[in-house]
Amino acid sequence: MARNLMEGFLNQNRDIDPFLFNKGDVYQFSENTYHEIKKRPNSFKKAFFKEAFLQNERKEDLKKNIYYSLKSYLHDPIPSNTLQELYLFLDTNKKVQLEYLGRDIKLNSYSKELKKIDNHIFCFDILKGSRNYFWKIHLDEDRFKKIKFEDSFSHLKNWFKDENATVILSLGGGGLRAHAIPTVLKIFDFLDIRKNIDELWGCSGGSIIGGYYAYGIPPLFIEKICFDFYNERHEDFVIKGNMFDSFKTFTKQIKGKKLNEFIGIVELQKTLQLAFENEKERIEKKENIKLNHIPFFALVSTPFQKEMMALTEGKWISPECQKFLKEAEPFESICASSSIPLIMKPIVKNCSEGKYTFFDGALSEEIPLVLPFKKFMAEKKNKPNKKKLKIFYINLNSRLRESKAISHFFTKRNLTFIYKKLLLVDKSLDNKIERTLEDLKSNPDVDILGLDLVLNKNAFLNTQEIPYIIRNGRDHFLNELLKLEKNLKSRS
């Protein structure tokens, strides 16, 4: 197939004959060209060629035969050198349309060689590449409809586009499960929803992802930061691998520490800020991307607290909200909200009324709902044009019942009665969120939409699960958003 494919291309480009010679079953080219063909597993034979051999006008025509599934938008974009191979194939197969399905997806079956049959799926990458990009062949153009995100989520987009409402994105806590959130942010960016978000609230892990997004890191690059943690590129990050590995790393770092220093070993701020600054510099200088900032609020907890608090920049604190909003630098807010007690160092701040110690916001409320509503009500008189509050929340739903390891531990030791007691904690947390949502939904000035993450695996503090979290978050959140779109359509 690959030999016939190349011969078809050569017949249309006879000017390259002087550079070509045949050796066995492989075409080889002189060093003066980019041509090379080799056999590869899980692929078809490769062809690299100068872009000049296909005129820009021809390539623009060929692009019309490359379509993208909804799910593929959530995967890595296709590199230009991989697209060159597609152009070669499409130029010699005029009636074929290719649908991009995504990268490294799990399919029950796919071809190891390219075959011209309808609905056939194959994968390939550049020569000697390590990534698998999956494609489906369509021979009948009438049977294939190009899908756009705008067409699939028009009602969701209109829900955010409300000039008479304060629109809030609220990201809940859940440790490393927060790595599933960029999927939703990608979809929001495809729908151009970012500009309609008035405030972004985050808690614990949600404050890390939310803070990156609020301060200008695109979701695709947030995912890169997530994979950096998975690949352990941050040496001082204590959570490495599974809990056993993390404990070994943790014990090394506490060596020589005094008892009064055990309040927190890891300075999370340095790690998160370094990762942020590296990506920020890359996207603004190399990628030429610059996003406007969104007002960001990070939910925090304090020892013996009497009421909930959040940290934000001083410019976002109105006189009506000074009691429960405290000023902090962006990464102070992010790190305070995500500082797990005893592992990460809390943030200590001197405020006008005294010194505060801020740590994990999930101990106050898993999803920021109460404080956004409280802020809206406090500022309502000064914002007469904002008559309604709209909250879109993401509940990462980190529960003990999803941990097979915990279940197996207590079951194997005939301690199921203890496990049942632990599950009451799950029920209590669920009930707390449900009560808050019911109270807010009963208010005619409030409109709430939300997503609940279901992984069937706890994956709270295991960096080895980051790829699993990202992959399953893509599938789950896309399906849940499609259901949400259907419900919004029925309401309209």
Stockholm file with secondary structure:
# STOCKHOLM 1.0

chainA/1-492         MARNLMEGFLNQNRDIDPFLFNKGDVYQFSENTYHEIKKRPNSFKKAFFKEAFLQNERKEDLKKNIYYSLKSYLHDPIPSNTLQELYLFLDTNKKVQLEYLGRDIKLNSYSKELKKIDNHIFCFDILKGSRNYFWKIHLDEDRFKKIKFEDSFSHLKNWFKDENATVILSLGGGGLRAHAIPTVLKIFDFLDIRKNIDELWGCSGGSIIGGYYAYGIPPLFIEKICFDFYNERHEDFVIKGNMFDSFKTFTKQIKGKKLNEFIGIVELQKTLQLAFENEKERIEKKENIKLNHIPFFALVSTPFQKEMMALTEGKWISPECQKFLKEAEPFESICASSSIPLIMKPIVKNCSEGKYTFFDGALSEEIPLVLPFKKFMAEKKNKPNKKKLKIFYINLNSRLRESKAISHFFTKRNLTFIYKKLLLVDKSLDNKIERTLEDLKSNPDVDILGLDLVLNKNAFLNTQEIPYIIRNGRDHFLNELLKLEKNLKSRS
#=GR chainA/1-492 SS CHHHHHHHHHHHCGGGGGGEEEETTEEEECTTSCCCCCCCTTSCCCCCCCGGGSCHHHHHHHHTTEEECTGGGGSCCCCHHHHHHHHHHHHTCTTCEEEEEEESCCCSCCBSSCCCCTTCEEEECSTTCCCCEEEEEESCGGGCCCCCHHHHSHHHHHHHCCTTEEEEEEECCCGGGGGGTHHHHHHHHHTTCGGGCCEEEEETHHHHHHHHHHTTCCHHHHHHHHHHHHTTCCTTCSCCSSHHHHHHHHHHHHTTCCGGGTTCCBCHHHHHHHHHHHHHHIIIIISCCCCCCCCEEEEEBCTTCSSCEEEECGGGCCGGGTTTEEECCHHHHHHHHTCCTTTBCCEEEEETTEEEEEBCGGGTCSSCCHHHHHHHHHHGGGCTTCCEEEEEEEECCCCGGGCHHHHHHHHHTTCHHHHHHHHHHHHHHHHHHHHHHHHHHTSTTEEEEEEECCCSSCCSSCGGGHHHHHHHHHHHHHHHHHHHHHHHHHHC
#=GC SS_cons         CHHHHHHHHHHHCGGGGGGEEEETTEEEECTTSCCCCCCCTTSCCCCCCCGGGSCHHHHHHHHTTEEECTGGGGSCCCCHHHHHHHHHHHHTCTTCEEEEEEESCCCSCCBSSCCCCTTCEEEECSTTCCCCEEEEEESCGGGCCCCCHHHHSHHHHHHHCCTTEEEEEEECCCGGGGGGTHHHHHHHHHTTCGGGCCEEEEETHHHHHHHHHHTTCCHHHHHHHHHHHHTTCCTTCSCCSSHHHHHHHHHHHHTTCCGGGTTCCBCHHHHHHHHHHHHHHIIIIISCCCCCCCCEEEEEBCTTCSSCEEEECGGGCCGGGTTTEEECCHHHHHHHHTCCTTTBCCEEEEETTEEEEEBCGGGTCSSCCHHHHHHHHHHGGGCTTCCEEEEEEEECCCCGGGCHHHHHHHHHTTCHHHHHHHHHHHHHHHHHHHHHHHHHHTSTTEEEEEEECCCSSCCSSCGGGHHHHHHHHHHHHHHHHHHHHHHHHHHC
//
